[in-house]
Amino acid sequence: MTTLENASAVLKLFAQKGIRQGHPGLSFSDVVEQLGLPKSTVSRLLMTMETQGLLERDPETRLYKIGKLLLAVSSHYLSTPLVDACSPYIQQLSKQTQCTGYISMLEGRDIMVMRMFPGRTYLQVVTPAGSLLPAAETAIGRAILARQTNQQVIDRYREGYRVSSPNSPQTLEALLATLAEIREKGWSFANNETLQGISTLATSISNKHRNETVGLCLSFPSPFDGNDLPAEIREGIVAVTRQVAEKLGDEYWL
């Protein structure tokens, strides 16, 4: 392997061994065993990584930890607001699928549209940024609610549960059952709920470093068969969500 590949293997070893902040660190022998290289080669590799700020070595234990350079870069990335971090991905997915893309956040029992990316030909009716919609009557709202426990959802609707759409879960018990299905599948589907003739498919993602959760959504004309969900739309939004989740360490998807 190249030096870059070896350095990458060393960094992956931190995740493989579950080494987090507060852990003593990675030993020289751990790296030798993982890479299967001569000790002299590993010694030079670790020294270079330490010099470049990729690793730090405890002067007493002689164990290796993640270096300041990596921490600084990752901290900058993880501090980005989640709406901004997800926007380029949903914008590109909207272009690829020709669906209208949305990013929303939960506001009480509603969801607020934070970003909207118009599709090319699939949809002419759009919900602009700043709009509020009932969370229980939208795919994106239910995708976010599914990240909460049943008790948290019950507490959110303690003043009463009411919906306007006949196609939405009609009772709190029905909503909880729907959320359980979403947790199993990872995605949420709404057909002819807030708008007749319009269907939406949504996922949710969290950044635990900022304590933020957003919903990602694609909107498109309802299929003739209400259960006939376009596979390319489902696969596209799930793939994008997993891609962002991997970067943020969102264990819900990992």
C-alpha positions as CSV (number, residue, x, y, z in Angstrom):
1,M,0.0,0.0,0.0
2,T,1.0,3.6,-0.5
3,T,1.9,5.9,2.5
4,L,-1.5,7.6,2.1
5,E,-3.3,4.3,2.2
6,N,-1.3,3.2,5.3
7,A,-2.1,6.5,7.0
8,S,-5.8,6.0,6.2
9,A,-5.7,2.5,7.6
10,V,-4.2,3.9,10.9
11,L,-7.0,6.4,11.2
12,K,-9.7,3.8,10.5
13,L,-8.2,1.8,13.3
14,F,-9.5,4.4,15.8
15,A,-13.0,3.6,14.7
16,Q,-12.5,-0.1,14.5
17,K,-11.3,-0.3,18.1
18,G,-13.9,2.2,19.4
19,I,-11.3,4.7,20.5
20,R,-13.1,7.9,21.4
21,Q,-12.3,11.1,23.4
22,G,-11.1,10.1,26.8
23,H,-9.8,6.7,25.7
24,P,-6.1,6.1,26.4
25,G,-5.3,5.7,22.7
26,L,-3.8,3.5,20.1
27,S,-0.6,1.6,20.7
28,F,2.3,1.0,18.4
29,S,1.7,-2.7,18.5
30,D,-1.9,-2.2,17.5
31,V,-0.8,-0.5,14.3
32,V,1.9,-3.0,13.5
33,E,-0.6,-5.8,13.9
34,Q,-3.2,-4.0,11.7
35,L,-0.9,-3.0,8.9
36,G,1.3,-6.1,8.9
37,L,4.3,-4.0,8.1
38,P,7.8,-4.0,9.6
39,K,8.1,-2.1,12.8
40,S,10.6,0.3,11.2
41,T,8.1,1.2,8.5
42,V,5.3,1.7,11.0
43,S,7.6,3.8,13.1
44,R,8.4,6.2,10.2
45,L,4.7,6.3,9.2
46,L,3.6,7.2,12.7
47,M,6.3,9.8,13.1
48,T,5.3,11.5,9.8
49,M,1.6,11.5,10.8
50,E,2.6,13.0,14.2
51,T,4.7,15.7,12.5
52,Q,1.8,16.6,10.1
53,G,-0.7,16.9,13.0
54,L,-2.7,13.8,12.1
55,L,-1.7,12.1,15.3
56,E,-0.5,13.1,18.8
57,R,1.5,10.9,21.1
58,D,1.1,10.9,24.9
59,P,4.6,11.5,26.3
60,E,3.9,9.2,29.3
61,T,1.8,6.3,27.9
62,R,3.3,6.5,24.4
63,L,-0.2,5.9,23.0
64,Y,-1.4,7.7,19.9
65,K,-4.5,10.0,19.7
66,I,-6.1,11.9,16.9
67,G,-4.0,15.0,16.2
68,K,-4.9,18.7,16.3
69,L,-5.2,19.1,12.5
70,L,-7.9,16.5,12.1
71,L,-9.7,17.8,15.2
72,A,-9.7,21.3,13.8
73,V,-11.0,20.3,10.4
74,S,-13.7,18.0,11.8
75,S,-14.8,20.6,14.3
76,H,-15.2,23.1,11.5
77,Y,-17.3,20.7,9.5
78,L,-19.5,19.5,12.3
79,S,-20.2,23.0,13.5
80,T,-21.9,23.8,10.2
81,P,-25.7,24.2,10.6
82,L,-27.4,21.0,9.5
83,V,-29.7,22.8,7.0
84,D,-26.6,24.3,5.3
85,A,-24.7,21.0,5.3
86,C,-27.6,19.1,3.7
87,S,-28.6,21.8,1.1
88,P,-26.1,20.9,-1.6
89,Y,-27.0,17.2,-1.5
90,I,-30.8,17.8,-1.7
91,Q,-30.3,20.5,-4.4
92,Q,-28.4,18.0,-6.5
93,L,-30.8,15.2,-5.8
94,S,-33.7,17.5,-6.9
95,K,-32.0,18.0,-10.2
96,Q,-31.4,14.4,-10.7
97,T,-34.9,13.2,-9.9
98,Q,-36.7,16.3,-11.2
99,C,-38.6,16.3,-7.9
100,T,-39.0,19.3,-5.6
101,G,-36.7,19.0,-2.7
102,Y,-37.3,20.3,0.9
103,I,-35.4,20.6,4.1
104,S,-37.5,21.2,7.2
105,M,-37.2,21.3,11.0
106,L,-39.7,20.5,13.7
107,E,-41.4,23.5,15.4
108,G,-43.8,22.2,18.1
109,R,-46.4,20.1,16.3
110,D,-45.6,21.7,13.0
111,I,-42.7,21.5,10.6
112,M,-41.1,24.6,9.1
113,V,-39.8,24.6,5.6
114,M,-36.2,25.8,5.8
115,R,-35.1,25.2,2.2
116,M,-37.0,24.5,-1.1
117,F,-35.4,23.4,-4.3
118,P,-37.9,23.4,-7.3
119,G,-37.9,20.4,-9.6
120,R,-37.6,20.8,-13.3
121,T,-40.8,19.2,-14.6
122,Y,-42.2,16.9,-12.0
123,L,-44.1,19.5,-9.9
124,Q,-45.4,23.0,-10.3
125,V,-47.0,23.4,-6.9
126,V,-44.4,24.3,-4.3
127,T,-44.4,25.1,-0.5
128,P,-42.0,28.1,0.0
129,A,-39.4,28.4,2.8
130,G,-40.9,29.6,6.0
131,S,-44.2,27.7,5.6
132,L,-45.6,25.8,8.5
133,L,-47.4,22.4,8.0
134,P,-48.7,19.9,10.6
135,A,-46.0,17.4,11.3
136,A,-48.4,14.5,11.6
137,E,-49.8,15.1,8.2
138,T,-46.5,15.2,6.3
139,A,-43.9,12.6,5.4
140,I,-41.1,14.9,6.5
141,G,-42.8,15.7,9.8
142,R,-43.3,12.0,10.6
143,A,-39.7,11.2,9.6
144,I,-38.5,13.7,12.2
145,L,-41.0,12.5,14.8
146,A,-39.8,8.9,14.3
147,R,-36.5,10.0,15.8
148,Q,-38.2,10.6,19.1
149,T,-39.5,8.0,21.6
150,N,-43.2,7.2,21.8
151,Q,-43.4,9.0,25.2
152,Q,-41.9,12.1,23.7
153,V,-44.4,12.1,20.9
154,I,-47.3,11.5,23.4
155,D,-46.0,14.5,25.4
156,R,-45.9,16.6,22.3
157,Y,-49.6,16.0,21.6
158,R,-50.7,16.0,25.3
159,E,-53.1,18.9,24.5
160,G,-54.9,16.9,21.9
161,Y,-54.3,15.2,18.5
162,R,-56.2,16.4,15.5
163,V,-55.6,16.1,11.8
164,S,-57.4,17.6,8.7
165,S,-56.4,15.1,6.0
166,P,-58.4,11.9,5.8
167,N,-55.3,10.2,4.5
168,S,-53.2,11.0,7.6
169,P,-53.0,8.9,10.8
170,Q,-56.4,9.7,12.4
171,T,-55.5,9.0,16.0
172,L,-52.4,9.3,18.2
173,E,-52.3,5.5,18.4
174,A,-52.3,5.3,14.6
175,L,-49.5,7.9,14.4
176,L,-47.4,5.9,16.9
177,A,-47.9,2.8,14.7
178,T,-46.9,4.7,11.6
179,L,-43.7,6.0,13.4
180,A,-42.8,2.5,14.4
181,E,-42.9,1.5,10.7
182,I,-40.8,4.5,9.7
183,R,-38.1,3.5,12.2
184,E,-38.0,0.1,10.6
185,K,-37.8,1.3,7.0
186,G,-35.8,4.5,7.6
187,W,-38.1,6.6,5.3
188,S,-41.6,8.1,5.5
189,F,-44.2,8.3,2.7
190,A,-47.3,10.6,2.4
191,N,-49.8,10.2,-0.4
192,N,-52.5,12.9,-1.1
193,E,-52.3,14.4,2.4
194,T,-51.5,18.1,2.6
195,L,-52.2,18.5,-1.2
196,Q,-54.3,16.2,-3.4
197,G,-52.4,14.7,-6.2
198,I,-49.0,15.2,-4.5
199,S,-46.9,12.6,-2.7
200,T,-43.8,13.0,-0.6
201,L,-41.0,10.8,0.5
202,A,-38.8,11.8,3.4
203,T,-36.0,10.8,5.7
204,S,-34.4,12.5,8.7
205,I,-30.9,13.1,9.9
206,S,-29.3,14.4,13.1
207,N,-26.1,16.2,14.0
208,K,-25.5,15.3,17.7
209,H,-22.7,17.8,17.8
210,R,-25.2,20.7,17.3
211,N,-28.2,18.9,18.7
212,E,-30.1,19.4,15.4
213,T,-32.4,17.2,13.4
214,V,-33.8,18.0,10.0
215,G,-36.1,16.2,7.6
216,L,-35.1,15.7,3.9
217,C,-37.9,15.4,1.4
218,L,-38.7,14.9,-2.3
219,S,-42.2,15.8,-3.6
220,F,-43.7,14.5,-6.8
221,P,-47.1,13.7,-8.4
222,S,-49.0,10.9,-6.7
223,P,-48.6,7.6,-8.5
224,F,-51.8,5.9,-9.8
225,D,-51.4,3.2,-7.3
226,G,-51.0,4.9,-3.9
227,N,-48.5,2.2,-2.8
228,D,-46.5,2.3,-6.0
229,L,-43.6,4.4,-4.7
230,P,-41.0,5.2,-7.5
231,A,-37.9,3.1,-6.6
232,E,-35.4,5.6,-8.0
233,I,-36.8,8.4,-5.7
234,R,-36.7,6.2,-2.6
235,E,-33.2,4.9,-3.4
236,G,-31.9,8.4,-4.2
237,I,-33.0,10.1,-1.0
238,V,-31.9,7.1,1.2
239,A,-28.5,7.1,-0.5
240,V,-28.0,10.8,0.1
241,T,-29.2,10.6,3.7
242,R,-26.7,7.7,4.4
243,Q,-23.9,9.7,2.8
244,V,-24.5,12.7,5.0
245,A,-25.1,10.5,8.1
246,E,-21.8,8.8,7.6
247,K,-20.0,12.1,7.7
248,L,-21.9,13.3,10.8
249,G,-21.7,10.0,12.7
250,D,-25.5,9.7,12.8
251,E,-25.9,6.2,14.4
252,Y,-29.6,6.1,13.4
253,W,-28.4,5.4,9.8
254,L,-25.0,3.8,10.5
